[in-house]
Amino acid sequence: MNVKSYAALSAIIFAVVALMHLVRLVWQWDVIIAGHIVPMWVSLVGAVVAGLLSFAGFRVFQQIHKYLA
C-alpha cells in the first residue's frame, strides 16, 4: 500500500466513524458497555475528532495527488 492509497483509505474510514457518531446523536441510540450507558457527549467528541482526522486525511491525499500529478 502506498502513501496515496493509505491517506485515502484512512480518510474514508474516519469519515464513516464520524458519520456513525452523528447517526447515534440524531437517532439517540443508547450504547451500553459493561452495564454502563455511554453519554451522548462522547459521540459528539468522537464525531468532531473523527471528522477532523478525515479532513486531514483528505487534505494529505490532495497534496500527494498534486505532487504526483
Protein Blocks (a to p, Z undefined) as FASTA:
>chain_A
ZZklmmmmmmmmmmmmmmmmmmmmmnopacdeehiacdfklmmmmmmmmmmmmmmmmmmm
mmmmmmmZZ
